[in-house]
Amino acid sequence: MNNPIDRKEFVKLIQENKGIIFKICNSYCHNKEKREDLAQEIVYQLWRSSHSFHANLKFSTWMYRVALNVAISYYRKSKRSDTMVSLSDNLIDIENEDDDIEDEYEKNRKLLQQFINELKELDRTLIILFLEAKSYMEIAEILGMTETNVATKIYRIKDQLKQKTINFIH
C-alpha cells in the first residue's frame, strides 16, 4: 500500500488522465446521461480506492483497472441492449474530403462497432484497449492477466471479428 493521494494531487491526476474515463464511458454507455452518471461513479470509486494505488504501477494503469471494474459492474446492473462501444474520434481520427470514402468509412466503422458490441464483456474490454494501442504488457497489468493470455485472446478476437466480416460480406 502506498500513502493516500492528497486531494490536490488526485484532481491533477484525474485531469491528466480524464481521456481514460471518457473512453470507458463511451464504450459502456450509449446514452449521454448514463455516461455522465458512470463518469461520476468512476471518479467517486477512484477517490474511494485511492489508498490502494501502488507506486510501482503507473497511475493510468491503476485508473484503467478501477474504471473498467466500475463500468463492467454498471453495465451488468443496467443490462441494457442499447449499450454500444463507441469508436469515437479519440480512437480513430480520419479526415477525408471525398464523401464516398467518408460514407464507406462510416459504414465500416459502424459495422465494426456492432461486431465489437456483440463480444463478451472481457473480449470487448480487451479489444478496446488493443484499439487504444495499449501494449500487451499494459493490458495484462490493467486486467490482471498474463501477457501470453492477452496475446492469445486478442488473436482469437481479431480472428472472430474477421470471420464476422467475411460472413457479413458473403
C-alpha positions, 0 to 999 in steps of 0.5 A, spaced: 500 500 500 502 506 498 500 513 502 493 516 500 493 521 494 492 528 497 486 531 494 490 536 490 494 531 487 488 526 485 484 532 481 491 533 477 491 526 476 484 525 474 485 531 469 491 528 466 488 522 465 480 524 464 481 521 456 481 514 460 474 515 463 471 518 457 473 512 453 470 507 458 464 511 458 463 511 451 464 504 450 459 502 456 454 507 455 450 509 449 446 514 452 449 521 454 446 521 461 448 514 463 455 516 461 455 522 465 452 518 471 458 512 470 463 518 469 461 520 476 461 513 479 468 512 476 471 518 479 467 517 486 470 509 486 477 512 484 477 517 490 474 511 494 480 506 492 485 511 492 489 508 498 490 502 494 494 505 488 501 502 488 507 506 486 510 501 482 504 501 477 503 507 473 497 511 475 493 510 468 494 503 469 491 503 476 485 508 473 484 503 467 483 497 472 478 501 477 474 504 471 473 498 467 471 494 474 466 500 475 463 500 468 463 492 467 459 492 474 454 498 471 453 495 465 451 488 468 446 492 473 443 496 467 443 490 462 441 494 457 441 492 449 442 499 447 449 499 450 454 500 444 462 501 444 463 507 441 469 508 436 469 515 437 474 520 434 479 519 440 480 512 437 480 513 430 481 520 427 480 520 419 479 526 415 477 525 408 474 530 403 471 525 398 464 523 401 464 516 398 470 514 402 467 518 408 460 514 407 464 507 406 468 509 412 462 510 416 459 504 414 465 500 416 466 503 422 459 502 424 459 495 422 465 494 426 462 497 432 456 492 432 461 486 431 465 489 437 458 490 441 456 483 440 463 480 444 463 478 451 464 483 456 472 481 457 473 480 449 470 487 448 474 490 454 480 487 451 479 489 444 478 496 446 484 497 449 488 493 443 484 499 439 487 504 444 494 501 442 495 499 449 501 494 449 500 487 451 504 488 457 499 494 459 493 490 458 495 484 462 497 489 468 490 493 467 486 486 467 490 482 471 492 477 466 498 474 463 501 477 457 501 470 453 493 470 455 492 477 452 496 475 446 492 469 445 485 472 446 486 478 442 488 473 436 482 469 437 478 476 437 481 479 431 480 472 428 472 472 430 471 479 428 474 477 421 470 471 420 464 476 422 466 480 416 467 475 411 460 472 413 457 479 413 460 480 406 458 473 403 
